[in-house]
Amino acid sequence: MKCNHCGSESGGASLLCHTCGALSAVRENLECETHGGVPAIACCFVCGKPVCGDCSAWKDRMFFCDIKDHQTVGAEWSVVAECSSAFEADMIVRNLHQGGIDSRSFERGNHGSSLWFQPLNSVHVRVRSGELDQALQRLAELALDDNSRKERTYRGQSF
């Protein structure tokens, strides 16, 4: 399936483009968080806030909400890890900071209207784009990279 907004392949039947944040179909039950009752057309690429056509910002081939800092983060920071909990993201951020790498986490499903929306129930850890390779290497050395985290289990559950 190809995204109508950025043209990237979405890999399967995903309702949310992971490249730009566009929704592949208007969901009547996913409303714009700013304009209640208006269907969302996308979710902010950084925080996951559902946005309509009037309040969304399209910049650098990504959708953003009204928080101006998110446009800067989207342009200058790269996702180094996608976590299933804020605790896991915090662990990664702390380890990156100990290695001298500036990092931040963004909880994507922290919006009332999108809590049920599975593609947004994650926390992204981001680093400055120029430090991405260094951050990936540090996470691999600490076995905190995406592949290592997927392979480990805790009491029978992946984390």
C-alpha positions as CSV (number, residue, x, y, z in Angstrom):
1,M,0.0,0.0,0.0
2,K,1.4,3.4,-1.0
3,C,0.9,6.6,1.1
4,N,-1.2,9.2,-0.7
5,H,0.8,12.1,0.9
6,C,4.5,11.1,0.8
7,G,4.5,8.2,-1.6
8,S,6.2,5.7,0.7
9,E,5.3,2.1,0.9
10,S,3.5,1.4,4.2
11,G,4.2,-2.3,4.6
12,G,0.9,-4.0,5.0
13,A,-2.5,-2.8,5.9
14,S,-1.3,-0.1,8.4
15,L,-3.7,2.7,8.8
16,L,-0.9,5.1,9.7
17,C,2.0,6.0,7.5
18,H,5.2,5.6,9.5
19,T,7.1,7.9,7.2
20,C,4.9,11.0,7.3
21,G,2.1,10.4,9.9
22,A,-0.8,10.4,7.4
23,L,-3.9,8.3,8.0
24,S,-4.6,6.1,5.0
25,A,-8.3,6.5,5.5
26,V,-10.4,9.0,7.4
27,R,-11.5,7.3,10.6
28,E,-14.8,8.7,11.9
29,N,-13.9,7.8,15.4
30,L,-10.4,9.4,15.4
31,E,-11.1,13.1,15.8
32,C,-8.8,16.1,15.6
33,E,-7.7,16.8,19.2
34,T,-7.9,20.6,18.6
35,H,-11.2,20.6,16.7
36,G,-13.4,18.0,18.3
37,G,-15.9,16.4,15.9
38,V,-13.7,17.0,12.9
39,P,-12.0,13.8,11.5
40,A,-8.3,13.6,11.8
41,I,-6.3,13.3,8.5
42,A,-3.0,12.6,10.2
43,C,-1.1,12.2,13.5
44,C,1.8,14.4,14.5
45,F,5.0,12.7,13.4
46,V,6.6,13.4,16.8
47,C,3.9,13.1,19.4
48,G,1.1,11.3,17.6
49,K,-1.6,14.0,18.3
50,P,-4.5,13.5,15.8
51,V,-4.8,16.6,13.6
52,C,-7.3,17.7,10.9
53,G,-6.4,19.6,7.7
54,D,-6.9,23.0,9.3
55,C,-4.5,22.6,12.2
56,S,-1.9,20.2,10.7
57,A,1.4,21.5,9.4
58,W,3.1,19.7,6.5
59,K,6.8,20.2,6.5
60,D,9.7,18.2,5.1
61,R,7.2,15.5,3.9
62,M,5.8,15.0,7.5
63,F,2.7,16.0,9.4
64,F,3.0,17.9,12.6
65,C,0.7,19.3,15.3
66,D,0.6,23.0,16.4
67,I,3.7,22.6,18.7
68,K,6.4,24.4,16.8
69,D,9.2,22.5,18.5
70,H,7.9,19.3,16.9
71,Q,8.7,20.6,13.4
72,T,12.3,21.2,14.6
73,V,12.5,17.8,16.2
74,G,11.1,16.1,13.0
75,A,13.7,17.8,10.8
76,E,16.8,17.6,13.1
77,W,16.3,14.5,15.2
78,S,16.1,10.8,14.2
79,V,14.2,7.9,15.8
80,V,16.8,5.6,17.4
81,A,14.4,3.3,19.2
82,E,10.7,2.6,19.3
83,C,9.6,1.4,22.8
84,S,6.5,-0.1,24.2
85,S,6.6,1.9,27.5
86,A,7.9,5.2,28.9
87,F,10.0,3.2,31.4
88,E,11.8,1.4,28.5
89,A,12.4,4.7,26.7
90,D,13.7,6.3,29.8
91,M,16.2,3.5,30.3
92,I,17.5,4.0,26.8
93,V,17.6,7.8,27.1
94,R,19.6,7.5,30.4
95,N,22.1,5.1,28.8
96,L,22.6,7.3,25.8
97,H,23.1,10.4,28.0
98,Q,25.8,8.4,30.0
99,G,27.5,7.9,26.6
100,G,27.4,11.6,25.9
101,I,24.6,11.4,23.4
102,D,21.8,13.9,23.6
103,S,18.4,12.1,23.4
104,R,14.7,12.7,24.1
105,S,11.7,10.5,24.3
106,F,8.2,11.3,22.9
107,E,5.2,9.3,24.0
108,R,3.0,9.0,20.9
109,G,-0.2,7.6,22.3
110,N,-0.7,10.2,25.0
111,H,-3.8,11.7,23.6
112,G,-7.3,10.9,24.7
113,S,-8.7,10.4,21.3
114,S,-5.9,8.1,20.1
115,L,-5.3,5.9,23.2
116,W,-7.1,3.0,21.4
117,F,-5.2,3.5,18.2
118,Q,-2.6,0.8,18.2
119,P,0.0,2.3,15.8
120,L,0.4,5.2,18.2
121,N,0.9,3.2,21.4
122,S,4.6,3.6,21.5
123,V,7.4,5.9,22.7
124,H,10.0,7.1,20.3
125,V,13.5,7.8,21.5
126,R,15.2,10.4,19.3
127,V,18.8,11.7,18.9
128,R,20.2,14.5,16.8
129,S,20.5,13.2,13.3
130,G,24.3,13.7,13.3
131,E,24.6,11.3,16.3
132,L,22.4,8.5,14.9
133,D,25.2,6.1,14.0
134,Q,26.9,6.7,17.3
135,A,23.7,6.1,19.2
136,L,22.9,2.9,17.3
137,Q,26.3,1.6,18.0
138,R,26.0,2.4,21.8
139,L,22.6,0.7,22.0
140,A,24.0,-2.4,20.2
141,E,27.0,-2.5,22.6
142,L,24.6,-2.4,25.6
143,A,22.1,-4.9,23.9
144,L,19.5,-2.1,24.0
145,D,19.0,-1.9,20.2
146,D,15.6,-2.9,18.7
147,N,16.6,-6.4,17.8
148,S,18.1,-7.2,21.2
149,R,15.0,-5.9,23.0
150,K,12.7,-7.9,20.8
151,E,14.6,-11.1,21.5
152,R,14.6,-10.7,25.3
153,T,11.7,-11.6,27.4
154,Y,10.7,-10.8,30.9
155,R,8.5,-13.4,32.7
156,G,7.4,-14.7,29.3
157,Q,6.5,-11.2,27.9
158,S,8.6,-9.3,25.3
159,F,9.6,-5.9,26.2
